Amino acid sequence: MGRLSRPLRRTPTTPLYTIGAASRLTGIPIWTLRWIEKNGFLRPDRTPGRQRLYCDREMEMLREVRDLMQRKVNLAGIRVILGMRSPAAR
């Protein structure tokens, strides 16, 4: 019971969402989430079993990427726009 005795302190960077949950919550297909990661937009934390876990901050970024993709912004444009929105993160 030692594992459950400490409550999880949740912050915007606490990894919580699996790739399936992230897909459902953002409306982005799983293969696209993998593509986004492959192209360096984010690096979700991983469990010891290598399962991706996304935090709230990454979920916000995924929604921004989704919106830009829906507006037909290309990969280079998405990089520039995200870099301008959060220069410290790039």
VEXRO-990002 format. One record per atom (N, C-alpha, C, O): atom name; residue number from 1; residue in one letter; chain; y, z, x. Coordinates in pm, whole numbers. Atoms other than C-alpha are relative to their C-alpha. Layout:
N
@at CA | i NUM | aa A | ch A | py Y | pz Z | px X .
...
// end
This chain:
90
@at N | i 1 | aa M | ch A | py -119 | pz 0 | px 82 .
@at CA | i 1 | aa M | ch A | py 0 | pz 0 | px 0 .
@at C | i 1 | aa M | ch A | py 126 | pz 0 | px 86 .
@at O | i 1 | aa M | ch A | py 236 | pz -11 | px 32 .
@at N | i 2 | aa G | ch A | py -115 | pz -1 | px -89 .
@at CA | i 2 | aa G | ch A | py 229 | pz 12 | px 305 .
@at C | i 2 | aa G | ch A | py 83 | pz -125 | px -11 .
@at O | i 2 | aa G | ch A | py 205 | pz -120 | px 4 .
@at N | i 3 | aa R | ch A | py -72 | pz 126 | px 11 .
@at CA | i 3 | aa R | ch A | py 319 | pz -352 | px 257 .
@at C | i 3 | aa R | ch A | py 91 | pz -4 | px -121 .
@at O | i 3 | aa R | ch A | py 196 | pz -68 | px -118 .
@at N | i 4 | aa L | ch A | py -77 | pz 5 | px 124 .
@at CA | i 4 | aa L | ch A | py 448 | pz -295 | px -95 .
@at C | i 4 | aa L | ch A | py 98 | pz 114 | px -13 .
@at O | i 4 | aa L | ch A | py 177 | pz 116 | px -108 .
@at N | i 5 | aa S | ch A | py -85 | pz -117 | px 15 .
@at CA | i 5 | aa S | ch A | py 628 | pz 32 | px -32 .
@at C | i 5 | aa S | ch A | py 147 | pz -28 | px 30 .
@at O | i 5 | aa S | ch A | py 234 | pz 45 | px -17 .
@at N | i 6 | aa R | ch A | py -139 | pz 31 | px -33 .
@at CA | i 6 | aa R | ch A | py 942 | pz -131 | px 110 .
@at C | i 6 | aa R | ch A | py 52 | pz -112 | px -90 .
@at O | i 6 | aa R | ch A | py -10 | pz -218 | px -97 .
@at N | i 7 | aa P | ch A | py -56 | pz 109 | px 81 .
@at CA | i 7 | aa P | ch A | py 1161 | pz -330 | px -130 .
@at C | i 7 | aa P | ch A | py 61 | pz -107 | px 89 .
@at O | i 7 | aa P | ch A | py 113 | pz -78 | px 197 .
@at N | i 8 | aa L | ch A | py -56 | pz 113 | px -73 .
@at CA | i 8 | aa L | ch A | py 1270 | pz -672 | px -12 .
@at C | i 8 | aa L | ch A | py 150 | pz -3 | px -20 .
@at O | i 8 | aa L | ch A | py 198 | pz -5 | px -134 .
@at N | i 9 | aa R | ch A | py -146 | pz 13 | px 9 .
@at CA | i 9 | aa R | ch A | py 1640 | pz -688 | px 67 .
@at C | i 9 | aa R | ch A | py 34 | pz -148 | px -3 .
@at O | i 9 | aa R | ch A | py 18 | pz -219 | px 97 .
@at N | i 10 | aa R | ch A | py -26 | pz 142 | px 20 .
@at CA | i 10 | aa R | ch A | py 1747 | pz -1024 | px -69 .
@at C | i 10 | aa R | ch A | py 141 | pz -37 | px 42 .
@at O | i 10 | aa R | ch A | py 239 | pz 24 | px 0 .
@at N | i 11 | aa T | ch A | py -127 | pz 55 | px -45 .
@at CA | i 11 | aa T | ch A | py 2022 | pz -1219 | px 103 .
@at C | i 11 | aa T | ch A | py -4 | pz -151 | px -25 .
@at O | i 11 | aa T | ch A | py -109 | pz -202 | px -64 .
@at N | i 12 | aa P | ch A | py 3 | pz 146 | px 18 .
@at CA | i 12 | aa P | ch A | py 2126 | pz -1587 | px 80 .
@at C | i 12 | aa P | ch A | py -94 | pz -71 | px 96 .
@at O | i 12 | aa P | ch A | py -129 | pz -188 | px 74 .
@at N | i 13 | aa T | ch A | py 90 | pz 63 | px -97 .
@at CA | i 13 | aa T | ch A | py 1900 | pz -1653 | px 379 .
@at C | i 13 | aa T | ch A | py -142 | pz 53 | px -6 .
@at O | i 13 | aa T | ch A | py -224 | pz 24 | px 82 .
@at N | i 14 | aa T | ch A | py 136 | pz -50 | px 16 .
@at CA | i 14 | aa T | ch A | py 1590 | pz -1472 | px 253 .
@at C | i 14 | aa T | ch A | py -88 | pz -113 | px -50 .
@at O | i 14 | aa T | ch A | py -62 | pz -168 | px -156 .
@at N | i 15 | aa P | ch A | py 88 | pz 109 | px 44 .
@at CA | i 15 | aa P | ch A | py 1308 | pz -1729 | px 235 .
@at C | i 15 | aa P | ch A | py -85 | pz 45 | px -119 .
@at O | i 15 | aa P | ch A | py -164 | pz 139 | px -110 .
@at N | i 16 | aa L | ch A | py 66 | pz -41 | px 124 .
@at CA | i 16 | aa L | ch A | py 1174 | pz -1713 | px -121 .
@at C | i 16 | aa L | ch A | py -80 | pz -110 | px -69 .
@at O | i 16 | aa L | ch A | py -185 | pz -82 | px -128 .
@at N | i 17 | aa Y | ch A | py 52 | pz 106 | px 84 .
@at CA | i 17 | aa Y | ch A | py 1089 | pz -2052 | px -267 .
@at C | i 17 | aa Y | ch A | py -97 | pz -91 | px 75 .
@at O | i 17 | aa Y | ch A | py -65 | pz -141 | px 182 .
@at N | i 18 | aa T | ch A | py 95 | pz 95 | px -58 .
@at CA | i 18 | aa T | ch A | py 779 | pz -2258 | px -190 .
@at C | i 18 | aa T | ch A | py 51 | pz -141 | px -26 .
@at O | i 18 | aa T | ch A | py 147 | pz -160 | px -101 .
@at N | i 19 | aa I | ch A | py -44 | pz 138 | px 17 .
@at CA | i 19 | aa I | ch A | py 810 | pz -2635 | px -172 .
@at C | i 19 | aa I | ch A | py -14 | pz -44 | px -146 .
@at O | i 19 | aa I | ch A | py 67 | pz -121 | px -197 .
@at N | i 20 | aa G | ch A | py 18 | pz 34 | px 141 .
@at CA | i 20 | aa G | ch A | py 674 | pz -2664 | px -527 .
@at C | i 20 | aa G | ch A | py 110 | pz 59 | px -87 .
@at O | i 20 | aa G | ch A | py 163 | pz -8 | px -176 .
@at N | i 21 | aa A | ch A | py -108 | pz -65 | px 76 .
@at CA | i 21 | aa A | ch A | py 926 | pz -2414 | px -664 .
@at C | i 21 | aa A | ch A | py 133 | pz -67 | px 30 .
@at O | i 21 | aa A | ch A | py 214 | pz -89 | px -61 .
@at N | i 22 | aa A | ch A | py -124 | pz 68 | px -37 .
@at CA | i 22 | aa A | ch A | py 1208 | pz -2582 | px -471 .
@at C | i 22 | aa A | ch A | py 9 | pz -135 | px -69 .
@at O | i 22 | aa A | ch A | py 117 | pz -175 | px -114 .
@at N | i 23 | aa S | ch A | py 3 | pz 130 | px 67 .
@at CA | i 23 | aa S | ch A | py 1103 | pz -2916 | px -616 .
@at C | i 23 | aa S | ch A | py 35 | pz 14 | px -147 .
@at O | i 23 | aa S | ch A | py 117 | pz -62 | px -200 .
@at N | i 24 | aa R | ch A | py -28 | pz -20 | px 143 .
@at CA | i 24 | aa R | ch A | py 1105 | pz -2785 | px -973 .
@at C | i 24 | aa R | ch A | py 144 | pz 44 | px -24 .
@at O | i 24 | aa R | ch A | py 208 | pz -3 | px -118 .
@at N | i 25 | aa L | ch A | py -134 | pz -54 | px 22 .
@at CA | i 25 | aa L | ch A | py 1435 | pz -2597 | px -935 .
@at C | i 25 | aa L | ch A | py 111 | pz -99 | px 34 .
@at O | i 25 | aa L | ch A | py 219 | pz -92 | px -24 .
@at N | i 26 | aa T | ch A | py -104 | pz 96 | px -37 .
@at CA | i 26 | aa T | ch A | py 1625 | pz -2884 | px -771 .
@at C | i 26 | aa T | ch A | py -20 | pz -136 | px -65 .
@at O | i 26 | aa T | ch A | py 73 | pz -216 | px -71 .
@at N | i 27 | aa G | ch A | py 29 | pz 130 | px 57 .
@at CA | i 27 | aa G | ch A | py 1456 | pz -3177 | px -943 .
@at C | i 27 | aa G | ch A | py -28 | pz -106 | px 106 .
@at O | i 27 | aa G | ch A | py -25 | pz -226 | px 77 .
@at N | i 28 | aa I | ch A | py 29 | pz 92 | px -110 .
@at CA | i 28 | aa I | ch A | py 1373 | pz -3332 | px -605 .
@at C | i 28 | aa I | ch A | py -151 | pz -4 | px 21 .
@at O | i 28 | aa I | ch A | py -213 | pz 102 | px 36 .
@at N | i 29 | aa P | ch A | py 145 | pz 7 | px -24 .
@at CA | i 29 | aa P | ch A | py 1016 | pz -3461 | px -559 .
@at C | i 29 | aa P | ch A | py -38 | pz 60 | px 135 .
@at O | i 29 | aa P | ch A | py 42 | pz 59 | px 229 .
@at N | i 30 | aa I | ch A | py 48 | pz -64 | px -123 .
@at CA | i 30 | aa I | ch A | py 808 | pz -3286 | px -293 .
@at C | i 30 | aa I | ch A | py 8 | pz -95 | px 118 .
@at O | i 30 | aa I | ch A | py 49 | pz -54 | px 227 .
@at N | i 31 | aa W | ch A | py -4 | pz 94 | px -113 .
@at CA | i 31 | aa W | ch A | py 780 | pz -3601 | px -80 .
@at C | i 31 | aa W | ch A | py 143 | pz -20 | px 50 .
@at O | i 31 | aa W | ch A | py 163 | pz -43 | px 169 .
@at N | i 32 | aa T | ch A | py -140 | pz 13 | px -42 .
@at CA | i 32 | aa T | ch A | py 1161 | pz -3626 | px -78 .
@at C | i 32 | aa T | ch A | py 46 | pz 123 | px 75 .
@at O | i 32 | aa T | ch A | py 124 | pz 112 | px 170 .
@at N | i 33 | aa L | ch A | py -32 | pz -121 | px -75 .
@at CA | i 33 | aa L | ch A | py 1191 | pz -3263 | px 32 .
@at C | i 33 | aa L | ch A | py -54 | pz -10 | px 142 .
@at O | i 33 | aa L | ch A | py 13 | pz 32 | px 237 .
@at N | i 34 | aa R | ch A | py 56 | pz 19 | px -135 .
@at CA | i 34 | aa R | ch A | py 962 | pz -3346 | px 324 .
@at C | i 34 | aa R | ch A | py 83 | pz -101 | px 79 .
@at O | i 34 | aa R | ch A | py 106 | pz -83 | px 199 .
@at N | i 35 | aa W | ch A | py -83 | pz 102 | px -64 .
@at CA | i 35 | aa W | ch A | py 1174 | pz -3655 | px 400 .
@at C | i 35 | aa W | ch A | py 133 | pz 61 | px 46 .
@at O | i 35 | aa W | ch A | py 179 | pz 33 | px 156 .
@at N | i 36 | aa I | ch A | py -126 | pz -67 | px -34 .
@at CA | i 36 | aa I | ch A | py 1492 | pz -3443 | px 396 .
@at C | i 36 | aa I | ch A | py -20 | pz 86 | px 124 .
@at O | i 36 | aa I | ch A | py 65 | pz 87 | px 213 .
@at N | i 37 | aa E | ch A | py 29 | pz -83 | px -117 .
@at CA | i 37 | aa E | ch A | py 1333 | pz -3202 | px 643 .
@at C | i 37 | aa E | ch A | py -24 | pz -88 | px 123 .
@at O | i 37 | aa E | ch A | py 26 | pz -58 | px 232 .
@at N | i 38 | aa K | ch A | py 30 | pz 90 | px -111 .
@at CA | i 38 | aa K | ch A | py 1203 | pz -3487 | px 861 .
@at C | i 38 | aa K | ch A | py 127 | pz -59 | px 61 .
@at O | i 38 | aa K | ch A | py 134 | pz -82 | px 181 .
@at N | i 39 | aa N | ch A | py -125 | pz 58 | px -46 .
@at CA | i 39 | aa N | ch A | py 1556 | pz -3629 | px 885 .
@at C | i 39 | aa N | ch A | py 100 | pz 104 | px 48 .
@at O | i 39 | aa N | ch A | py 215 | pz 72 | px 76 .
@at N | i 40 | aa G | ch A | py -80 | pz -103 | px -65 .
@at CA | i 40 | aa G | ch A | py 1692 | pz -3298 | px 1009 .
@at C | i 40 | aa G | ch A | py 108 | pz 66 | px -83 .
@at O | i 40 | aa G | ch A | py 196 | pz 131 | px -26 .
@at N | i 41 | aa F | ch A | py -103 | pz -63 | px 82 .
@at CA | i 41 | aa F | ch A | py 1900 | pz -3183 | px 713 .
@at C | i 41 | aa F | ch A | py -20 | pz 150 | px -9 .
@at O | i 41 | aa F | ch A | py 76 | pz 225 | px -24 .
@at N | i 42 | aa L | ch A | py 29 | pz -142 | px 3 .
@at CA | i 42 | aa L | ch A | py 1727 | pz -2846 | px 709 .
@at C | i 42 | aa L | ch A | py -135 | pz 27 | px 63 .
@at O | i 42 | aa L | ch A | py -218 | pz -64 | px 77 .
@at N | i 43 | aa R | ch A | py 126 | pz -45 | px -57 .
@at CA | i 43 | aa R | ch A | py 1444 | pz -2651 | px 866 .
@at C | i 43 | aa R | ch A | py -40 | pz 128 | px -73 .
@at O | i 43 | aa R | ch A | py -2 | pz 238 | px -32 .
@at N | i 44 | aa P | ch A | py 38 | pz -121 | px 73 .
@at CA | i 44 | aa P | ch A | py 1290 | pz -2415 | px 611 .
@at C | i 44 | aa P | ch A | py -91 | pz 90 | px 84 .
@at O | i 44 | aa P | ch A | py -164 | pz 42 | px 171 .
@at N | i 45 | aa D | ch A | py 91 | pz -93 | px -67 .
@at CA | i 45 | aa D | ch A | py 1116 | pz -2104 | px 736 .
@at C | i 45 | aa D | ch A | py -143 | pz -34 | px -39 .
@at O | i 45 | aa D | ch A | py -167 | pz -102 | px -138 .
@at N | i 46 | aa R | ch A | py 142 | pz 24 | px 27 .
@at CA | i 46 | aa R | ch A | py 738 | pz -2114 | px 750 .
@at C | i 46 | aa R | ch A | py -75 | pz 131 | px 2 .
@at O | i 46 | aa R | ch A | py -42 | pz 222 | px 78 .
@at N | i 47 | aa T | ch A | py 90 | pz -115 | px -2 .
@at CA | i 47 | aa T | ch A | py 472 | pz -1859 | px 669 .
@at C | i 47 | aa T | ch A | py -94 | pz -17 | px 119 .
@at O | i 47 | aa T | ch A | py -98 | pz -125 | px 179 .
@at N | i 48 | aa P | ch A | py 100 | pz 17 | px -106 .
@at CA | i 48 | aa P | ch A | py 201 | pz -1791 | px 929 .
@at C | i 48 | aa P | ch A | py -99 | pz -113 | px -30 .
@at O | i 48 | aa P | ch A | py -156 | pz -172 | px 62 .
@at N | i 49 | aa G | ch A | py 88 | pz 111 | px 39 .
@at CA | i 49 | aa G | ch A | py -7 | pz -2044 | px 732 .
@at C | i 49 | aa G | ch A | py 72 | pz -134 | px -6 .
@at O | i 49 | aa G | ch A | py 14 | pz -232 | px -54 .
@at N | i 50 | aa R | ch A | py -81 | pz 122 | px -9 .
@at CA | i 50 | aa R | ch A | py 272 | pz -2307 | px 783 .
@at C | i 50 | aa R | ch A | py 55 | pz -47 | px -135 .
@at O | i 50 | aa R | ch A | py 98 | pz -162 | px -146 .
@at N | i 51 | aa Q | ch A | py -58 | pz 38 | px 129 .
@at CA | i 51 | aa Q | ch A | py 385 | pz -2309 | px 418 .
@at C | i 51 | aa Q | ch A | py 151 | pz 13 | px 7 .
@at O | i 51 | aa Q | ch A | py 203 | pz 113 | px 57 .
@at N | i 52 | aa R | ch A | py -146 | pz -2 | px -2 .
@at CA | i 52 | aa R | ch A | py 753 | pz -2394 | px 379 .
@at C | i 52 | aa R | ch A | py 53 | pz 101 | px -101 .
@at O | i 52 | aa R | ch A | py 0 | pz 114 | px -212 .
@at N | i 53 | aa L | ch A | py -70 | pz -91 | px 90 .
@at CA | i 53 | aa L | ch A | py 981 | pz -2130 | px 228 .
@at C | i 53 | aa L | ch A | py 149 | pz -25 | px 11 .
@at O | i 53 | aa L | ch A | py 207 | pz -18 | px 120 .
@at N | i 54 | aa Y | ch A | py -142 | pz 32 | px 6 .
@at CA | i 54 | aa Y | ch A | py 1334 | pz -2218 | px 121 .
@at C | i 54 | aa Y | ch A | py 79 | pz 121 | px -47 .
@at O | i 54 | aa Y | ch A | py 32 | pz 197 | px -132 .
@at N | i 55 | aa C | ch A | py -88 | pz -109 | px 42 .
@at CA | i 55 | aa C | ch A | py 1621 | pz -1970 | px 86 .
@at C | i 55 | aa C | ch A | py 104 | pz -54 | px -99 .
@at O | i 55 | aa C | ch A | py 112 | pz -174 | px -123 .
@at N | i 56 | aa D | ch A | py -103 | pz 40 | px 97 .
@at CA | i 56 | aa D | ch A | py 1907 | pz -1974 | px -166 .
@at C | i 56 | aa D | ch A | py 102 | pz -96 | px 62 .
@at O | i 56 | aa D | ch A | py 144 | pz -192 | px -2 .
@at N | i 57 | aa R | ch A | py -97 | pz 86 | px -68 .
@at CA | i 57 | aa R | ch A | py 2144 | pz -2132 | px 87 .
@at C | i 57 | aa R | ch A | py -56 | pz -143 | px 15 .
@at O | i 57 | aa R | ch A | py 15 | pz -241 | px -6 .
@at N | i 58 | aa E | ch A | py 63 | pz 132 | px -13 .
@at CA | i 58 | aa E | ch A | py 1896 | pz -2417 | px 150 .
@at C | i 58 | aa E | ch A | py -13 | pz -67 | px -136 .
@at O | i 58 | aa E | ch A | py -4 | pz -189 | px -147 .
@at N | i 59 | aa M | ch A | py 9 | pz 57 | px 135 .
@at CA | i 59 | aa M | ch A | py 1852 | pz -2462 | px -225 .
@at C | i 59 | aa M | ch A | py 133 | pz -61 | px -41 .
@at O | i 59 | aa M | ch A | py 136 | pz -167 | px -103 .
@at N | i 60 | aa E | ch A | py -132 | pz 55 | px 28 .
@at CA | i 60 | aa E | ch A | py 2228 | pz -2513 | px -260 .
@at C | i 60 | aa E | ch A | py 20 | pz -132 | px 74 .
@at O | i 60 | aa E | ch A | py 70 | pz -229 | px 17 .
@at N | i 61 | aa M | ch A | py -14 | pz 121 | px -80 .
@at CA | i 61 | aa M | ch A | py 2222 | pz -2768 | px 20 .
@at C | i 61 | aa M | ch A | py -87 | pz -112 | px -57 .
@at O | i 61 | aa M | ch A | py -45 | pz -228 | px -59 .
@at N | i 62 | aa L | ch A | py 87 | pz 101 | px 60 .
@at CA | i 62 | aa L | ch A | py 1928 | pz -2948 | px -143 .
@at C | i 62 | aa L | ch A | py 63 | pz -60 | px -126 .
@at O | i 62 | aa L | ch A | py 51 | pz -180 | px -151 .
@at N | i 63 | aa R | ch A | py -68 | pz 51 | px 121 .
@at CA | i 63 | aa R | ch A | py 2124 | pz -2976 | px -468 .
@at C | i 63 | aa R | ch A | py 115 | pz -94 | px 39 .
@at O | i 63 | aa R | ch A | py 137 | pz -195 | px -28 .
@at N | i 64 | aa E | ch A | py -107 | pz 89 | px -48 .
@at CA | i 64 | aa E | ch A | py 2417 | pz -3126 | px -273 .
@at C | i 64 | aa E | ch A | py -59 | pz -134 | px 46 .
@at O | i 64 | aa E | ch A | py -6 | pz -240 | px 13 .
@at N | i 65 | aa V | ch A | py 66 | pz 123 | px -46 .
@at CA | i 65 | aa V | ch A | py 2183 | pz -3377 | px -107 .
@at C | i 65 | aa V | ch A | py -47 | pz -82 | px -119 .
@at O | i 65 | aa V | ch A | py -30 | pz -204 | px -121 .
@at N | i 66 | aa R | ch A | py 45 | pz 70 | px 121 .
@at CA | i 66 | aa R | ch A | py 2033 | pz -3463 | px -446 .
@at C | i 66 | aa R | ch A | py 116 | pz -71 | px -68 .
@at O | i 66 | aa R | ch A | py 104 | pz -187 | px -107 .
@at N | i 67 | aa D | ch A | py -117 | pz 60 | px 66 .
@at CA | i 67 | aa D | ch A | py 2377 | pz -3524 | px -594 .
@at C | i 67 | aa D | ch A | py 51 | pz -121 | px 79 .
@at O | i 67 | aa D | ch A | py 87 | pz -222 | px 20 .
@at N | i 68 | aa L | ch A | py -46 | pz 112 | px -84 .
@at CA | i 68 | aa L | ch A | py 2477 | pz -3745 | px -300 .
@at C | i 68 | aa L | ch A | py -98 | pz -117 | px -9 .
@at O | i 68 | aa L | ch A | py -55 | pz -232 | px -15 .
@at N | i 69 | aa M | ch A | py 100 | pz 107 | px 11 .
@at CA | i 69 | aa M | ch A | py 2151 | pz -3941 | px -322 .
@at C | i 69 | aa M | ch A | py 12 | pz -71 | px -135 .
@at O | i 69 | aa M | ch A | py -5 | pz -192 | px -144 .
@at N | i 70 | aa Q | ch A | py -17 | pz 60 | px 133 .
@at CA | i 70 | aa Q | ch A | py 2209 | pz -3995 | px -695 .
@at C | i 70 | aa Q | ch A | py 124 | pz -90 | px -4 .
@at O | i 70 | aa Q | ch A | py 129 | pz -184 | px -83 .
@at N | i 71 | aa R | ch A | py -121 | pz 84 | px -9 .
@at CA | i 71 | aa R | ch A | py 2551 | pz -4141 | px -605 .
@at C | i 71 | aa R | ch A | py -19 | pz -115 | px 97 .
@at O | i 71 | aa R | ch A | py 75 | pz -188 | px 128 .
@at N | i 72 | aa K | ch A | py 38 | pz 111 | px -89 .
@at CA | i 72 | aa K | ch A | py 2370 | pz -4384 | px -371 .
@at C | i 72 | aa K | ch A | py 65 | pz 9 | px 138 .
@at O | i 72 | aa K | ch A | py 90 | pz -94 | px 202 .
@at N | i 73 | aa V | ch A | py -53 | pz -18 | px -134 .
@at CA | i 73 | aa V | ch A | py 2515 | pz -4235 | px -52 .
@at C | i 73 | aa V | ch A | py -116 | pz -14 | px 97 .
@at O | i 73 | aa V | ch A | py -223 | pz 44 | px 75 .
@at N | i 74 | aa N | ch A | py 108 | pz 21 | px -95 .
@at CA | i 74 | aa N | ch A | py 2310 | pz -4345 | px 248 .
@at C | i 74 | aa N | ch A | py -16 | pz 121 | px 91 .
@at O | i 74 | aa N | ch A | py 64 | pz 214 | px 87 .
@at N | i 75 | aa L | ch A | py 34 | pz -111 | px -87 .
@at CA | i 75 | aa L | ch A | py 2156 | pz -4116 | px 510 .
@at C | i 75 | aa L | ch A | py 115 | pz 38 | px 93 .
@at O | i 75 | aa L | ch A | py 146 | pz 156 | px 106 .
@at N | i 76 | aa A | ch A | py -113 | pz -28 | px -90 .
@at CA | i 76 | aa A | ch A | py 2446 | pz -4148 | px 756 .
@at C | i 76 | aa A | ch A | py 116 | pz 63 | px -76 .
@at O | i 76 | aa A | ch A | py 181 | pz 155 | px -26 .
@at N | i 77 | aa G | ch A | py -108 | pz -56 | px 81 .
@at CA | i 77 | aa G | ch A | py 2696 | pz -4078 | px 479 .
@at C | i 77 | aa G | ch A | py -27 | pz 143 | px -40 .
@at O | i 77 | aa G | ch A | py 64 | pz 226 | px -41 .
@at N | i 78 | aa I | ch A | py 37 | pz -137 | px 37 .
@at CA | i 78 | aa I | ch A | py 2507 | pz -3767 | px 368 .
@at C | i 78 | aa I | ch A | py 23 | pz 93 | px 119 .
@at O | i 78 | aa I | ch A | py 75 | pz 203 | px 103 .
@at N | i 79 | aa R | ch A | py -22 | pz -82 | px -121 .
@at CA | i 79 | aa R | ch A | py 2513 | pz -3637 | px 728 .
@at C | i 79 | aa R | ch A | py 149 | pz 29 | px 20 .
@at O | i 79 | aa R | ch A | py 186 | pz 143 | px 47 .
@at N | i 80 | aa V | ch A | py -144 | pz -17 | px -19 .
@at CA | i 80 | aa V | ch A | py 2890 | pz -3692 | px 753 .
@at C | i 80 | aa V | ch A | py 58 | pz 95 | px -104 .
@at O | i 80 | aa V | ch A | py 132 | pz 187 | px -71 .
@at N | i 81 | aa I | ch A | py -54 | pz -83 | px 108 .
@at CA | i 81 | aa I | ch A | py 2967 | pz -3536 | px 415 .
@at C | i 81 | aa I | ch A | py -43 | pz 145 | px 16 .
@at O | i 81 | aa I | ch A | py 40 | pz 235 | px 3 .
@at N | i 82 | aa L | ch A | py 46 | pz -138 | px -18 .
@at CA | i 82 | aa L | ch A | py 2749 | pz -3229 | px 476 .
@at C | i 82 | aa L | ch A | py 64 | pz 63 | px 123 .
@at O | i 82 | aa L | ch A | py 95 | pz 182 | px 122 .
@at N | i 83 | aa G | ch A | py -67 | pz -52 | px -119 .
@at CA | i 83 | aa G | ch A | py 2900 | pz -3193 | px 823 .
@at C | i 83 | aa G | ch A | py 144 | pz 40 | px -26 .
@at O | i 83 | aa G | ch A | py 193 | pz 137 | px 31 .
@at N | i 84 | aa M | ch A | py -138 | pz -33 | px 34 .
@at CA | i 84 | aa M | ch A | py 3250 | pz -3194 | px 676 .
@at C | i 84 | aa M | ch A | py 7 | pz 122 | px -90 .
@at O | i 84 | aa M | ch A | py 103 | pz 199 | px -83 .
@at N | i 85 | aa R | ch A | py 0 | pz -115 | px 92 .
@at CA | i 85 | aa R | ch A | py 3158 | pz -2939 | px 409 .
@at C | i 85 | aa R | ch A | py -31 | pz 130 | px 71 .
@at O | i 85 | aa R | ch A | py 23 | pz 235 | px 36 .
@at N | i 86 | aa S | ch A | py 36 | pz -122 | px -72 .
@at CA | i 86 | aa S | ch A | py 3005 | pz -2692 | px 651 .
@at C | i 86 | aa S | ch A | py -10 | pz -29 | px 150 .
@at O | i 86 | aa S | ch A | py -120 | pz -41 | px 204 .
@at N | i 87 | aa P | ch A | py 1 | pz 37 | px -142 .
@at CA | i 87 | aa P | ch A | py 3109 | pz -2770 | px 1010 .
@at C | i 87 | aa P | ch A | py -70 | pz 103 | px 88 .
@at O | i 87 | aa P | ch A | py -123 | pz 66 | px 193 .
@at N | i 88 | aa A | ch A | py 65 | pz -102 | px -82 .
@at CA | i 88 | aa A | ch A | py 2973 | pz -2438 | px 1142 .
@at C | i 88 | aa A | ch A | py -152 | pz -15 | px -2 .
@at O | i 88 | aa A | ch A | py -219 | pz 25 | px 93 .
@at N | i 89 | aa A | ch A | py 146 | pz 14 | px 14 .
@at CA | i 89 | aa A | ch A | py 2621 | pz -2523 | px 1019 .
@at C | i 89 | aa A | ch A | py -53 | pz -120 | px 75 .
@at O | i 89 | aa A | ch A | py -174 | pz -130 | px 95 .
@at N | i 90 | aa R | ch A | py 46 | pz 121 | px -68 .
@at CA | i 90 | aa R | ch A | py 2607 | pz -2856 | px 1205 .
@at C | i 90 | aa R | ch A | py 6 | pz 15 | px 149 .
@at O | i 90 | aa R | ch A | py -30 | pz -78 | px 222 .
// end
